[in-house]
């Protein structure tokens, strides 16, 4: 699904050193920015870092695992560049979600699910101190669109 105003993320915006960009929800756009088209290019600060608003998602858009209660739904999304140290710190948090897309080409749903499971299994083996008992990586293949 594309943005109703502006655009969504493009390749390389999730790389270390890339300028900070953000996409906001329709609700945030209407409630905080009065549905102004001038929102594009405005800066928001997260953890004292600037992020330029590049797009507004359509009304009703939910991020794939954004089925949380309304009070917990996201209104702003940013791409994250994962460095080894940042990723190590994140695995100890509860409820961390990561979304990915195929590097190139298109995968059939079954192949995509197998790839996701392989990555999750490898990750849990590499970090046994974080994944024991009932704490697990739970991969899901939510949608694979092939032309």
C-alpha positions, 0 to 999 in steps of 0.5 A: 500500500502506498502513501496517500500523500508523499511517499513511503521508504526507498532503498538505502534509507535504512542504512547507517548514516542515511538521513532520518525520514518518517512516514506518519499515519492519517490520524496523526496528520489530521490531528496534529497537522490539520491535514495540511499538505505542507506536512511533507518536509517538516521535521519531527525529533525522536530521541533528539534526532531529526526525521523529515516527514516524507509521507502520510499513510491512508486512513485505516492503514495498519502496519502488518503486526499493528493489531494491538489495542488502539492505545498501542497502535503506531502513528509514525514509522521510521526505517532503522539501520541495525548495527551489531551492537544495536541489534544485540541490545534490542533482542532483550526487549519484549515484543520487538517486531521486525519486518523485511522484504526479499532482497531481490526478485520475488518468492513464492509464499512457501519459499518466503516462509522457509527463508524466514524460518531459517533466519529465525532458527539461525538467530536463536542458535546464535543468541541462546542466552536471549531465547530460552524457555518460552521466549522465541522468534516467531516469524510470520509471512504476512504477504508476498506479492508477485507480479 
